[in-house]
Amino acid sequence: MDKDEIIGVIAKLLFPFILLFALYVQFHGDFGPGGGFQAGVIFAAGIILYALAVGLEHAMALVPPALLRPLMAIGVLIYGGVGLLGMLRGGHYLNYSVLAHDPLHGQHYGILFVELGVGITVASVMLMIFYAFMARLD
């Protein structure tokens, strides 16, 4: 077994745990340190590790660039949509307290969805940048 095979096996073992940690950071972000940006970077780093270990074509099959383009826009739309929803409910832009019957619940829902939009956008953009750089190396 050579070094490349060992790295590939270890990367495949770590890959699901990295993605699980990204989900933890994403959904724990409104209770402590972390949130959408950090989770998006961790998620993208997991895919990048997978690409470096087993090959770019495998990573692009797992997360194709055609999927990333709409995800970038969807993340921004989620972020902006939360702000607009607050305005439609009588508050200011990104005023989360009007999103639910209780201002505390509204804050929780608003932060959760805003951070979700940020996480989706950051992960998608980071992967698109990686794919673009790797395409230049071929």
TAMO-V268262 format. One record per residue. N is the residue number from 1. RES is the residue in three letters. BURIAL is b if it has 9 or more other ideal C-beta (glycine too) atoms within 8 Angstrom, else e. D_FIRST is the distance of its C-alpha to the first C-alpha in whole Angstrom. Layout:
BEGIN
N:RES:BURIAL:D_FIRST
N:RES:BURIAL:D_FIRST
END
This chain:
BEGIN
1:MET:e:0
2:ASP:e:4
3:LYS:e:7
4:ASP:e:8
5:GLU:e:6
6:ILE:b:7
7:ILE:b:10
8:GLY:b:11
9:VAL:e:11
10:ILE:b:13
11:ALA:b:15
12:LYS:b:16
13:LEU:e:17
14:LEU:b:19
15:PHE:b:20
16:PRO:e:23
17:PHE:e:24
18:ILE:b:25
19:LEU:b:27
20:LEU:e:29
21:PHE:b:29
22:ALA:b:31
23:LEU:b:33
24:TYR:b:34
25:VAL:b:35
26:GLN:b:37
27:PHE:e:39
28:HIS:b:40
29:GLY:b:41
30:ASP:e:44
31:PHE:e:44
32:GLY:e:43
33:PRO:e:40
34:GLY:b:38
35:GLY:b:39
36:GLY:b:39
37:PHE:b:38
38:GLN:b:35
39:ALA:b:34
40:GLY:b:34
41:VAL:b:32
42:ILE:b:29
43:PHE:b:29
44:ALA:b:28
45:ALA:b:26
46:GLY:b:24
47:ILE:b:24
48:ILE:b:23
49:LEU:b:20
50:TYR:b:19
51:ALA:b:20
52:LEU:e:18
53:ALA:b:15
54:VAL:b:15
55:GLY:e:18
56:LEU:e:22
57:GLU:e:23
58:HIS:b:21
59:ALA:b:23
60:MET:b:26
61:ALA:e:26
62:LEU:e:26
63:VAL:e:28
64:PRO:e:30
65:PRO:e:33
66:ALA:e:35
67:LEU:e:35
68:LEU:b:35
69:ARG:b:38
70:PRO:e:40
71:LEU:b:39
72:MET:b:40
73:ALA:e:43
74:ILE:b:43
75:GLY:b:42
76:VAL:b:45
77:LEU:b:47
78:ILE:b:46
79:TYR:b:47
80:GLY:b:50
81:GLY:b:51
82:VAL:b:51
83:GLY:b:54
84:LEU:b:56
85:LEU:b:56
86:GLY:b:57
87:MET:b:60
88:LEU:e:61
89:ARG:e:62
90:GLY:e:64
91:GLY:e:62
92:HIS:e:61
93:TYR:e:57
94:LEU:b:54
95:ASN:b:57
96:TYR:b:55
97:SER:b:58
98:VAL:b:59
99:LEU:b:56
100:ALA:e:57
101:HIS:e:60
102:ASP:e:59
103:PRO:e:59
104:LEU:e:56
105:HIS:b:54
106:GLY:b:55
107:GLN:b:53
108:HIS:b:50
109:TYR:b:50
110:GLY:b:50
111:ILE:b:47
112:LEU:b:45
113:PHE:b:46
114:VAL:b:46
115:GLU:b:43
116:LEU:b:41
117:GLY:b:42
118:VAL:b:41
119:GLY:b:38
120:ILE:b:37
121:THR:b:39
122:VAL:b:36
123:ALA:b:33
124:SER:b:34
125:VAL:b:35
126:MET:b:32
127:LEU:b:30
128:MET:b:33
129:ILE:e:33
130:PHE:b:29
131:TYR:b:29
132:ALA:e:32
133:PHE:e:30
134:MET:b:27
135:ALA:e:29
136:ARG:e:31
137:LEU:e:27
138:ASP:e:27
END
